[in-house]
Amino acid sequence: MQSYPAVTDFLRSGLFRWAGDANSFVGDSYIELVCSPNNPDGAIRDAVLSSGAGKAVHDLAYYWPQYTPITRRADHDIMLFTVSKSTGHAGTRIGWALVKDREVARRMTKFVELNTIGVSKDSQLRAAKVLSAVSDGYDGGASRHRLFDFGRRKMVERWRMLREAAAASGAFSLPEETSGRCNFANETAANNPAFAWLRCDREDVEDCAGFLRGHKILTRSGNQFGADPRYVRVSMLDRDDAYDIFISRLASLK
């Protein structure tokens, strides 16, 4: 996720620094951030570094059944979640953590207190009401009111449209579709990430984001994620009318 190094550098702490990819890390003390499903490519990730003098923080913002099969119960020491990705209520600005170590949880709470002077009670109440409504939908409620079922159908349809548009264009490629047994839905489900990791295959295009911008398609360049600029991250979560325009424009590019 591109925000990790930016925030780390911004804080200018004398206690830590951004050290890059965990696969190439050399040292004893560390905090490993594990984003799973990964942003931007949607891949399921596990911690790379062995436990010892370090800790792993699992960012599970996208570990919801509309985006990926829930193949196992998340049971890590530190897990981060957010309402914005689970239900779409980004403006509420509420996230939460599940932490096994009481002392770590205490320090995290103190950091939030110092950094934000507390969390808005209005936002907390709104988030609790939203999550309660989602939960009630799976407690004998009508299937049409079940948020994750609706979200999964929507994501399946959008990914189908995107793959067809990329094939019609012939100028772009996408990661192969993967699937797994979803314990939440009790069926095999495809991985439908909130973002598409799109590659421009035209030999005359080295900056895919710039090329698409010239055709009125806004994306984030792969170089913002430490990747080749031939790749871009495309949001799959825009409004229907905007998404339909995007698909039409992408399919027309050759």
Rosetta blueprint (number, residue, H / E / L):
1 M L
2 Q L
3 S H
4 Y H
5 P H
6 A H
7 V H
8 T H
9 D H
10 F H
11 L H
12 R L
13 S L
14 G L
15 L L
16 F L
17 R L
18 W L
19 A L
20 G L
21 D L
22 A H
23 N H
24 S H
25 F L
26 V L
27 G L
28 D L
29 S L
30 Y L
31 I E
32 E E
33 L E
34 V E
35 C E
36 S L
37 P L
38 N L
39 N L
40 P L
41 D L
42 G L
43 A L
44 I L
45 R L
46 D L
47 A L
48 V L
49 L L
50 S L
51 S L
52 G L
53 A L
54 G L
55 K E
56 A E
57 V E
58 H E
59 D E
60 L L
61 A L
62 Y L
63 Y L
64 W L
65 P L
66 Q L
67 Y L
68 T L
69 P L
70 I L
71 T L
72 R L
73 R L
74 A L
75 D L
76 H L
77 D L
78 I E
79 M E
80 L E
81 F E
82 T E
83 V H
84 S H
85 K H
86 S H
87 T L
88 G L
89 H L
90 A H
91 G H
92 T H
93 R L
94 I L
95 G E
96 W E
97 A E
98 L E
99 V E
100 K L
101 D L
102 R H
103 E H
104 V H
105 A H
106 R H
107 R H
108 M H
109 T H
110 K H
111 F H
112 V H
113 E H
114 L H
115 N H
116 T H
117 I L
118 G L
119 V L
120 S L
121 K H
122 D H
123 S H
124 Q H
125 L H
126 R H
127 A H
128 A H
129 K H
130 V H
131 L H
132 S H
133 A H
134 V H
135 S H
136 D H
137 G H
138 Y L
139 D L
140 G L
141 G L
142 A L
143 S H
144 R H
145 H H
146 R L
147 L H
148 F H
149 D H
150 F H
151 G H
152 R H
153 R H
154 K H
155 M H
156 V H
157 E H
158 R H
159 W H
160 R H
161 M H
162 L H
163 R H
164 E H
165 A H
166 A H
167 A H
168 A H
169 S H
170 G L
171 A L
172 F E
173 S E
174 L L
175 P L
176 E L
177 E L
178 T L
179 S E
180 G E
181 R E
182 C E
183 N L
184 F L
185 A L
186 N L
187 E E
188 T E
189 A E
190 A E
191 N L
192 N L
193 P L
194 A L
195 F E
196 A E
197 W E
198 L E
199 R E
200 C E
201 D L
202 R L
203 E L
204 D L
205 V L
206 E L
207 D L
208 C H
209 A H
210 G H
211 F H
212 L H
213 R H
214 G L
215 H L
216 K L
217 I L
218 L L
219 T L
220 R E
221 S E
222 G H
223 N H
224 Q H
225 F H
226 G L
227 A L
228 D L
229 P L
230 R L
231 Y E
232 V E
233 R E
234 V E
235 S E
236 M L
237 L L
238 D L
239 R L
240 D H
241 D H
242 A H
243 Y H
244 D H
245 I H
246 F H
247 I H
248 S H
249 R H
250 L H
251 A H
252 S H
253 L L
254 K L
